[in-house]
Amino acid sequence: MKKKLTMSFLILFVFLSATVVIARPEVPTQYVPTTNSNELEKSGRDYGWIEQASGFTTPSRGIHYMHTLDENIVWATAYDGSGGGAIIQEFTKTTNGGELWTPGGVNDASGLELSMIFALDANKAWVPMYKSAGTNPQGIYYTSDGGANWTRQGEASMYTNAASFPNVVHFWDENVGFAQGDPVGGYYELYTTTDGGTNWTRVPSRNIPDPLTGEFGVVGYYDVVGDTVWWGTNMGRVFKSTNKGYNWTVCSPVGSLTYVNIWFKDSMNGLLQDKGQYSTGTLYETSDGGVNWSLVTITGTVYTNDMAYVPGTTNMYVSTGAASGASGASYSTDGGHTWEIYPGTDGTQFLATDWANDECGYAGGFNGDQFTGGMFKYTYIPAPLIPPINLQAVYDGIECCVDLTWEEPPSGDPEDLVYNTGSWTSYINDCQPYAVRVTNPYDYAVPLKSVNFILYSAATPHQITGTVDVLVWEDEDELPGSILYTVEDVGDIPHNVYMNVDVISSGINLEPYGSVFVGIQGFDTVNQGLLAENATDQGRSFCFASGEWTQIFEAYTSLTNIAITATILAEGGGSSPLSYNVYHSVTSGDYDDPIANVDTTYYADYEPCFGTENYYVVTAVYDAGESGYSNEASAFVEIASAVEYIYDDGTAEMGYRAGAAGSCLAVRITPDQY
């Protein structure tokens, strides 16, 4: 959000025949594929970020500017984030809280680009458009039909000078507005309107402080509180009007800053950030409406792509980043002094952001295609509806039915689950350190809480004494990380005894069906361990030498004299299901409507399909809706002996089979013509 200022370098064209400076777009921030872009906090605990599809059919459309009217209505402008430098006129809009984003384009505007966007409602919006190529006139464009059609407003001479560059437009209602552009004729090209933009009147030079040599405004760099409007320049100054743009003052340059953007929470208090080429996100604050600014001492991570004050809060701001090594989203609740990164966002590219309130905010990203990515929403995420577990299916030949049994869903919320598959995949043996893979069995994300290890020693007197080092790392395709997570004092532990490792503060979020590793080392000087494979009796051991993990070996992981008693445990309360839906199919994974709804954890299917495998899943029904499927269980219902049906004419029909299934007579009818 700069003179298309979106990172990298600035190109200035200086016309030597006059003191005119035209700001040109910088190279936009480009989409960078990341391996952790799906680590958003989707665990279902209170509020967090979810990903939405911005709707653009062309991949790598980035969100340059965003205007959030309320929780449901948001408009946003796009740019080409692929690195190809395409000149586009695209925007996207939602009217239902992001459930559907509808992309569009400004018509009859080829060669122009959008500086920003201001919307009054779901139908009326204005955009300043600057020229990058072609002959179409730049200026203020307006739509009254939700973006289907756009027309250029104002006099023919508005923003048509060679030095003109429209940066900002804002409306206080459907009639009163102002527009801001770069200096033309020795003073800034500012306009006001009282008829919705049909006619614009240029603000006279006597009402505007003179520009500095080479100074200009920046696209989208402004803020409004009540009748007061501010906008920043490329030379660290902030212009201010307290009467909707008719008269202006300006502060002295703030330090040696260049491009400055501003965000105010009220008419007196706000933040300013240096957005220059080499900026590291330096913040200044004001308590007198922007007359004076003081440097903010920052703790934590503040990003440099965009920032927003969160309406309705005492002093909360949110920053976003998309630069290499500085991508993510962070928030401050003390006016920008202390910043915390939103869990799971570090390393994900976040672009423009704007907020409705502290329970609903939006941020742009890069899309993968029409249906994937490009937008993020901060919102309340209800806890996932947990399905039943341990479904079993057994055919009863006496009653001629398939008996189904299952266990209730774990009673705790997903973030409280302590999950163990019930099959030990590693053990601590003779002081050799090991690790286990912890896998999330659900189709929703779950934070990692704790891991159980059995400690075993074959040595006399069968006990382990001392402390162990615990490591946690996420990427199962890499060698273990060498960063210590915690030190556990195991004391004197006899063989075949649990040790629980609490990793709730690790911040590890297990993605759907995702895995992490938890490793233990340090019983003695032998720094080696084991990566246990859940599905096999073999795993990969690792060696630690000179501060680096260097080798992988094969190793056995099971021990027959260690009893398997683990189960899925839960802590805390949670809502119980109202009932259960039972689904049946003769094809694995292919289920339509439920065959029964019951309020117990048992069901007998008296109408199975004979002579084939019968597949079942069960869901839990809550007040909030239906859970996902349980594990799949199946039972084969055999026809013990077959007979051949004979027609009256004596011909045999081989497609008909009948016989005994337990104590029942089963008939399968599959005529050839079918």
C-alpha positions, 0 to 999 in steps of 0.5 A, a space after each residue: 500500500 504505497 505508490 503501489 508501494 509493496 516492497 523492494 525498490 522505488 523508481 522516480 521520474 524527475 522532469 528537469 523542466 519543472 520541479 515535478 516528481 512522479 511516484 511510480 509503483 515499486 516491484 510488488 511483494 511476490 508470492 513465495 511458496 512456503 512449507 508451513 502456510 497451513 499452520 494457522 490456528 484452526 484448532 477450534 479454541 475460541 478465536 483464530 485465523 481461517 483461510 478463505 478463497 478470494 475467488 480470482 481465477 488467476 493464481 498469485 493474485 495478492 491483496 493490496 488494499 482492503 476496506 472492511 465495512 462490518 463483519 460481512 461486507 468487505 472490498 479489496 483490491 488485487 495486484 499480480 503477485 506472480 512477479 510477471 508485472 501484469 497491469 490489472 484492474 481487479 477487486 474482490 468483494 464479500 457480503 456474507 462474511 467471506 463465505 463467498 468472495 466475488 471477484 470483479 474488474 473495473 471496466 474501460 480501464 485497461 492500463 490503469 491500476 487501483 490505488 486503493 478502494 473505499 466502499 460505502 456499502 455493498 453496492 457503492 464504492 470509489 477507487 482512485 486509478 493511476 495510469 501505468 500504460 495506455 490512454 485511458 484517463 486516470 482519476 476517481 472511478 465509481 460504482 453503484 451496482 456492486 462493481 458490475 459497472 464503473 464510471 469516471 467521475 469529475 471534470 475532464 481535467 481532474 488528475 490528467 496533468 502529466 504530474 497527476 497521481 491519485 492516491 486516496 479517496 474517502 467519503 463520509 456519507 454518500 455525498 461528502 468526500 475528498 480525494 488526495 493526489 500528488 503535487 501539480 502546479 506547486 501544490 498538492 492536487 486535493 479535491 472535495 465533493 458534496 454530491 457523491 463525486 459528480 462534481 469535484 472542487 480542487 482545494 486552493 493552494 492557500 489551504 495546503 502547506 507547500 510540498 517539499 522538493 520531491 515530496 508526494 503522497 502514497 497510495 492508500 496511506 491515510 486514515 480518518 476519525 470523524 471529520 479528521 483525516 491524515 495522510 503520509 508522504 514519502 518524506 516522513 511528513 503527515 498532513 492533517 485536516 479537521 474539516 473533511 479536507 478543506 483546510 490542511 496543516 502538516 507536521 515536521 518530518 518525523 526523524 529521517 523516515 521516508 514513506 510513512 503510513 498512519 493509523 489512529 484509534 481516535 482524534 489524538 492517539 495513533 501510530 506511524 510506521 516507516 515503510 521505506 525501502 530499508 525499513 525494519 518497521 520502526 514505529 512512532 506514536 502521537 498523543 496530540 493528533 499528529 503534531 508531534 511523534 515519538 519513537 516507540 520502543 518495541 518488544 516482539 515482532 511487528 511486521 511491515 506489510 500493513 497495520 490496522 487499529 482494531 475498532 472498539 478496543 482500548 489500544 489494539 493494533 494488528 500488523 501483517 507481513 509478507 517479506 522473506 523471513 518476516 511473514 505472519 500476523 502479530 497484535 499489540 494490546 498496548 498501543 504498539 509497544 508489545 507485540 505477539 505473533 498470532 499462533 500458527 501465522 509465522 511464515 505465512 504471507 499476510 498482506 493488507 488487513 482491516 478489522 470490523 472489531 476485536 472478534 472479526 478481522 480480514 487479511 489478504 494473501 495470495 491465492 492458489 486458484 479460484 477455490 484456494 486461498 487468497 484471504 484470511 479471516 480472524 473469527 470465532 472457531 467453534 470446537 470441532 464436533 468429535 466423532 465416536 471412536 472404536 467402531 466394531 462390526 461383527 456378523 451374528 449368524 444366529 440372528 442374521 444381523 451385523 452387530 455394531 458397537 462403538 465408544 462415545 467421543 472423548 469428553 474433552 475439547 480437542 485441545 485437551 485430548 491426550 492421544 495415544 494409538 494404543 500400540 507402543 512404538 518406542 521404549 526407553 531401553 538401557 539408557 538409550 534415548 528415543 523418540 516417537 511420532 505423534 499422529 493426529 487421527 482426526 480431520 481437524 487440527 489438534 494442539 499437542 498436549 502430552 506424550 506418554 513413554 514407558 521407561 524400561 531397563 534390562 539392567 539390574 536393578 531395573 531402574 533409570 535414574 536422573 534427567 532426560 532432555 526432550 526435543 520436539 520437532 515437526 517436519 518428519 522428512 527432516 532430521 531431528 532439531 537440536 533445540 532443547 524443549 525441556 528437561 524432565 527429572 525422571 528420578 528413580 523409575 523401575 522398569 515398565 513405568 510410564 513417564 508423561 512428557 507435558 508439551 502443551 506449551 510447545 505451541 505445536 499444532 497437529 494439522 489434520 492427520 499430521 505428525 510431529 516427533 517428540 524425542 528423549 535423550 541424555 540418560 548418558 553420554 550416548 547421544 542417539 535415539 529412535 524415530 518410531 514408525 507407527 505402522 511397523 516394528 522398525 524405526 529410524 534411529 538418529 545420532 547426534 554429533 558436533 551439534 548436528 544430526 548426522 546419521 539415520 539407522 534402522 532399529 527395532 522398536 517393540 518389546 514383547 514383555 511391555 504390556 500395552 494398556 494405553 488408550 485415548 484419554 481426555 481432560 475437562 468437560 465437553 458436550 455429549 452427543 444427543 444421538 448417533 447416525 449409523 451409515 452403511 455401504 457395500 463400498 468402502 468410503 461411499 456413504 449416503 443417508 444414514 440407515 438409523 439414528 440411535 441414542 445408544 452405542 449399539 446398533 444391530 443391522 438386520 438388513 445387511 447385504 449377503 455374500 459381500 463385505 458390509 461397511 459401516 461408519 457412525 457419527 455423533 449428533 450434537 446441538 451444533 450439528 453432526 460430527 465427521 465419520 468414526 473409523 470404518 468397520 466392516 463385516 463379511 456376510 457369507 452365503 454358506 451354500 448356493 442353489 440354482 433357480 430353474 425356470 418353468 421351461 427348464 433353463 437355469 438362471 445362474 444370476 440367482 443364488 440362495 443359501 444358508 447364512 447362519 440359520 437364515 436363508 439368504 437370496 441374492 438376485 442379480 439377473 443377467 439383464 441387470 
